[in-house]
Amino acid sequence: TRAYLAAVSHTDAMVGAVLSTLASSVHAANTDIILWSDHGFHLGEKFHWRKSTFWEPAVKVPMLISSPGNSDYPVGDVNDVVSLLDLAPTVLDLLELSPYSGFEGAPLHDAVNRSPVRVYLEGGRATILNGMKSIDYDLAAPGVEHRSRYDLATDPQELVRIVPTGC
C-alpha cells in the first residue's frame, strides 16, 4: 500500500511540476490539457486488493481538462459521471475538428448527447444513471438473483445493496 501511494504521490508531484512550468511559459494561454489515468486498485476496501470489481474505487478514473478561454470548458470542479467514450470526441472538439462518425461518444460539454456510463467486467455490466448504479453480474442469465443496485448519492461506499424486484 505504501509503495502504491508513493507512486501516486510521485506522479502528482511530476504533473504539478509540468503544469507549473507550463503556467510560467508563453504557451499557458493557448495550450489545452487533457489528463486522465487508468483506474486504481482497491487497497483493502471491503477486503479487496485488486481492480476487478464494479465498486466505485475500481471504476472511477481521474480526469482533468483545461482549455484556457474556452467557454465550453469553464474553470471549476465538475463531479458529473462521464464515460471515457466521450474523450476522443472531446479532443476533436477542442481541436475544432468535425466529429468522427465512428465514435460512440460526444464532447464532454455536450451533456445531452454524452454516452451512458457503463462498466463491463467478466460477463457483467454496471450502468450509472442519475446517481444510481445498477449491476447485472451475469448478462447471460435471466432473473434478479445476480443483480444489485446502489444509491451512490446516499451510499457512496456502496455498503447497502438494494435488491431489485421483478425481471
Residue pairs with C-beta under 8 A, 6 or more apart in sequence:
1 43
1 44
4 40
4 41
4 43
5 43
8 40
15 35
19 33
22 28
22 31
22 33
28 68
29 68
29 69
30 68
31 68
32 65
32 66
32 67
32 68
32 70
32 94
33 64
33 65
33 66
33 67
34 63
34 64
34 65
34 66
34 87
34 90
34 91
34 94
35 62
35 63
35 64
35 65
36 61
36 62
36 63
36 64
36 84
36 87
37 61
37 62
37 63
38 61
39 51
39 58
39 59
39 60
39 61
40 51
40 57
40 58
41 49
41 50
41 51
41 58
42 48
42 49
42 50
42 51
42 53
42 55
42 57
42 58
43 49
45 55
45 57
45 157
46 55
48 55
48 58
50 58
51 58
52 58
52 121
52 122
53 59
53 121
54 119
54 121
54 124
54 126
54 133
54 135
55 158
56 133
56 152
56 156
56 157
56 158
59 119
59 126
61 84
63 82
63 87
65 73
65 90
65 108
66 73
66 75
67 73
67 94
70 94
72 93
72 107
72 109
73 94
73 108
73 109
80 111
81 117
81 128
82 108
82 114
82 117
83 105
83 114
83 115
83 116
83 117
83 118
85 103
85 104
85 105
85 115
86 105
86 106
86 107
86 108
86 114
86 115
87 105
87 108
88 100
88 103
88 105
89 99
89 100
89 103
89 105
89 106
89 107
90 105
90 107
90 108
90 109
92 98
92 99
92 100
92 103
92 107
93 99
93 107
93 109
99 106
99 107
104 115
105 114
105 115
106 113
106 114
106 115
108 114
116 127
116 128
116 129
117 127
117 128
117 129
118 125
118 126
118 127
118 128
119 125
119 126
119 127
119 128
123 137
123 138
123 139
123 140
124 135
124 136
124 137
124 138
124 139
124 146
125 135
125 136
125 139
126 133
126 134
126 135
126 136
127 133
127 134
128 152
131 151
131 152
131 153
132 149
132 150
132 151
132 152
133 149
133 150
133 152
133 158
134 147
134 148
134 149
134 164
135 147
135 148
135 149
135 150
136 146
136 147
137 146
137 147
137 148
138 146
142 167
143 167
144 163
144 164
144 165
144 166
144 167
147 163
147 164
148 161
148 162
148 163
148 164
149 161
149 162
149 163
149 164
150 158
150 160
150 161
150 162
151 160
151 162
152 158
